Amino acid sequence: MQVLYKSTRGTGKEITASQAILQGLSEDGGLFVPTSIPTLGCSLEELSQMSYQEVAYEVMSRFLTDFTEEELKVCIAKAYDEKFDTREIAPLVQKKNAYFLELFHGATIAFKDMALSILPHLMTTSAKKNHADKEIVILTATSGDTGKAAMAGFADVPGTRIIVFYPKHGVSPIQEKQMLTQKGKNTYVVGITGNFDDAQTGVKKMFNDKELAKELAEAGFQFSSANSINIGRLVPQVVYYVYSYVKLLEKGEIEKGEEINVVVPTGNFGNILAAFYAKQMGIPIGKFICASNENKVLYDFFQTGCYDRNREFVLTNSPSMDILISSNLERLIYRIAGNDAEKNKKMMEALNQDGKYEITEEMKGKLQEFYGNYASEEETAQMIKHMYEETGYVLDTHTAVAASVYEKYVKETKDTRKTVIASTASPFKFTRSVMNAIDEKYDRMEDFELIDELSKLGKVPVPKAIEEIRTAPLLHDRVAESDAMPEVVRDILGIAR
Ligand SMILES: *Cc1c(COP(=O)(O)O)cnc(C)c1O
């Protein structure tokens, strides 16, 4: 069955998967969604016998129906290879009352690698399929992890350039060093004097800037996106929810048909939406537990039905979740609005103008499968410390937010269903916050001393991604005001005004 894509704000015009990937964002400002979510083509028992790559094919081929079998298999093989430090790709680790789904074994040790190691291949394949003759310029806003993972994926990929905008004062020191040491003739990194929302809003504006698009086209370029607003990011993320379920089945941890819960540390709402899509495909999932840090706009939304970004932006120790405009929530809003683009558009316009919107009671009724809560900085640090003391397992700050929210959920509901917690980053990426949570004495140490110390403490070798940047030279030093983002892009691409 063919799956087509249309905009959450548009008139209903349908395009193919490869066109949607190439374009990134719809020109009306909406996000592309599949016209219907496909179901799995084989049984869960069959899937339980498959490798990660095979499961990836089964899932992705259902969504990306205009890719040939060969095209998709080549993309998958190139993505999920030795760049990952384990053949399982996404291993499950049982600790206390949950299974941690470790999504940080790729090249940049955050879960963004799960999708961004394949997106460049999907993108270049899409360009070929559609006979696109322009050089693709990937514009990316990052709260710290997407930027590095996207550059690692796109570095020196012919026919592409990538420009990353990150909040200069809103990422961890390791995250910043990872980005500023990025090699590749086609990679550009820009620190902006604003927060992640400013970066994301700036990027979205450029996508919708008709004048800029014209200048670009004349110079032989076209924009695309590596953010989770691109459907090519979302689809590969569905894979590991399917995979983790069937691996639990294979190991006999759950029985056929048994429901599990999923906990996701959430920022832009992409990862948890992928879990929601996995359920529509046929994976028995009970609750989607949406975990926020002190930027708890989503918690308030699930409580009240009102999405309100008018509040103070808090810089936390889980910076990849420091977000007040969760872009992918729009895909869920569209769905619970009965796939009504007009209704969705009104709400998104209200968000744009007044910084808030309210959903109807009827829409609220369709959110029963979601549970939202948040963890304070203090609770997050306590979780890291307790988990380490009780089990020896060291959580990163984002995963600790999720674990802390899960603890609250269990206390509140007494729900004993088996639970998968999306473990979104290696603790080595947020070493200082993690080590300080375990013991304040570590605060005196240098960043790389701390890394060696963490390796000893957690009994895990220092990941290659960290070893590589220990002595690597800084290659990027651009800084700009967020208002000046279009000028920076013109400058990088050599487009005169
Ligand atoms: C990006 C990121 C998140 C948030 O994921 P979303 O899909 O944006 O909700 C959580 N944790 C880490 C470590 C991340 O890099």
The ligand as an SDF file (V2000), in Angstrom:
LIG
                    3D

 15 15  0  0  0  0  0  0  0  0999 V2000
   17.1110   15.6640   21.4280 C   0  0  0  0  0  0  0  0  0  0  0  0
   17.2260   15.0240   22.7590 C   0  0  0  0  0  0  0  0  0  0  0  0
   16.0960   14.8180   23.5710 C   0  0  0  0  0  0  0  0  0  0  0  0
   14.7230   15.2740   23.1670 C   0  0  0  0  0  0  0  0  0  0  0  0
   14.1880   14.5370   22.0940 O   0  0  0  0  0  0  0  0  0  0  0  0
   12.9700   15.1190   21.2540 P   0  0  0  0  0  0  0  0  0  0  0  0
   12.7750   14.1770   20.1280 O   0  0  0  0  0  0  0  0  0  0  0  0
   13.3850   16.4800   20.8020 O   0  0  0  0  0  0  0  0  0  0  0  0
   11.8010   15.1680   22.1860 O   0  0  0  0  0  0  0  0  0  0  0  0
   16.2820   14.1790   24.7740 C   0  0  0  0  0  0  0  0  0  0  0  0
   17.5090   13.7950   25.1870 N   0  0  0  0  0  0  0  0  0  0  0  0
   18.6080   13.9840   24.4390 C   0  0  0  0  0  0  0  0  0  0  0  0
   19.9230   13.5550   24.9620 C   0  0  0  0  0  0  0  0  0  0  0  0
   18.5060   14.5970   23.1930 C   0  0  0  0  0  0  0  0  0  0  0  0
   19.6140   14.7830   22.4470 O   0  0  0  0  0  0  0  0  0  0  0  0
  1  2  1  0
  2  3  1  0
  2 14  2  0
  3  4  1  0
  3 10  2  0
  4  5  1  0
  5  6  1  0
  6  7  2  0
  6  8  1  0
  6  9  1  0
 10 11  1  0
 11 12  2  0
 12 13  1  0
 12 14  1  0
 14 15  1  0
M  END
$$$$
